[in-house]
Amino acid sequence: MKTSFALSSTVAAALMLAAGLVCAEPSVQGNNTKAAPAKAATAKTTAKKGAAKPAGPAPLAEAGPEQLAAAEQAYMGHYDCEFKQSVDIQPNAKHPGYIDVSFLKQVFTMKPVLSSTGALRLEDVTGRTLMVQIANKSMLLDVNAGRRLVDECIHPTQRAAIEAARASSAVPVSSLGITPAGH
């Protein structure tokens, strides 16, 4: 009795194993996964023949007077940033009122916009990045990822403003910062 039980459990295990192998084999009716590479190769061949090319970037709208005024307020040139990085800002050669921001071998075409706070926003025309320029620094943000790409970017004009602010608010060392009435 024990032998027949052991034998039947062995047979059951072998049947289950065989059933698993049958399920794992590809179907004979055409669900074979080897057909997919042939379709991919066909798609590559049609792409090489120039079937459907992706559309280029949308044409930029002509800059209005506010945008042109905002572009005049952007500090053009080289910015030194944190971690020995840099950003370069130049007017866009093809579209007046637009600005090209270069960072890490990438160039972003941006539309300058003055904000109500006095900050200058350079908005990427593709919506991917944003450069914010305030009195004492600028920063480049990745809008999609919600993080800063680089911060503490300072143009020479911003550096001069920082130094002027330090000099005007500096208190002489020999004084307590109190000016007697009458002086």
Secondary structure, DSSP 8 states (H G I E B T S, - for coil): -HHHHHHHHHHHHHHHHHHHHHHHS--TTS--TTHHHHHHHHHHHHHHTTSS------------HHHHHHHHHS--EEEE-GGG-EEEEEE-SSSTT-EEEEETTEEEEEEEEE-TTS-EEEEETTSSEEEEE-SS-EEEEETTTTEEEEEEEB-HHHHHHHHHHHHHH---TTS-S---TT-
